[in-house]
Amino acid sequence: MKREVCEQARAAALDMFQKAGIALTAEEKENIEIADFGLGEFERTGLSLVIYINCERYCAKEMVLLPRQTCPEHKHAPFGEYRGKQETFRCRYGTVYLYVEGEPASRPFAVPPAGSEEWYTVWHEIVLREGEQYTIYPNTKHWF
């Protein structure tokens, strides 16, 4: 990813953290991660994040998605002795549209990036507003 894209994304993430009232240390601000999942289209498929802790059994992080940005569909599957990862999504600012397995929404709000539609297969829509949260269990397909 180009340095300019990363710098713009970091600035946008810092602005969103400030709007959400999330205090970050200087070190956390410097270490905001910018992810485009190797697709090279951050504006459509990507997110910015601050990782507080990430180990085998537990992680805590703050993620920022800009309007119309998506995190691609994925799941945290079990393998070997690993049971997979459970995640709780909490909306801090704005609105989050989370898609999981289940009854598809008749008129979903989110739109997958053009050309990637085949990879977005779950359409049960969970709408999270500021202060609301939703937990998904291991091995659950999801995208947001």
Long-range contacts (C-beta under 8 A, 24 or more apart in sequence): 1-34, 1-36, 1-40, 1-42, 5-34, 5-42, 6-34, 9-34, 9-42, 9-46, 9-48, 10-34, 10-48, 12-48, 12-64, 12-66, 13-48, 13-64, 16-64, 16-66, 16-93, 17-50, 17-62, 17-64, 19-93, 20-92, 20-93, 21-92, 21-93, 22-62, 22-92, 24-50, 37-71, 37-72, 39-72, 41-113, 42-69, 43-69, 44-68, 44-69, 44-70, 44-113, 45-69, 45-70, 45-71, 45-72, 45-113, 45-116, 46-71, 47-71, 56-82, 59-85, 62-92, 65-96, 65-144, 68-111, 70-110, 70-112, 70-113, 70-120, 70-143, 70-144, 71-143, 71-144, 72-116, 72-119, 72-120, 72-143, 73-99, 73-119, 73-120, 73-121, 73-122, 73-141, 73-142, 73-143, 74-141, 74-142, 74-143, 75-139, 75-140, 75-141, 75-142, 76-138, 76-139, 76-140, 77-138, 77-139, 78-138, 78-139, 83-138, 84-137, 84-138, 84-139, 85-138, 86-135, 86-136, 86-137, 86-138, 87-135, 87-136, 87-142, 88-133, 88-134, 88-135, 88-136, 89-128, 89-133, 89-134, 89-135, 89-136, 89-144, 90-128, 90-131, 90-132, 90-133, 91-128, 91-129, 91-130, 91-131, 91-132, 91-133, 92-130, 93-130, 94-130, 95-127, 95-128, 95-129, 96-127, 96-128, 96-144, 97-125, 97-126, 97-127, 97-128, 97-144, 98-125, 98-126, 98-127, 98-128, 98-134, 98-136, 98-142, 98-143, 98-144, 99-123, 99-124, 99-125, 99-126, 99-142, 99-143, 99-144, 100-124, 100-126, 100-136, 100-140, 100-141, 100-142, 101-140, 101-141, 101-142, 110-144
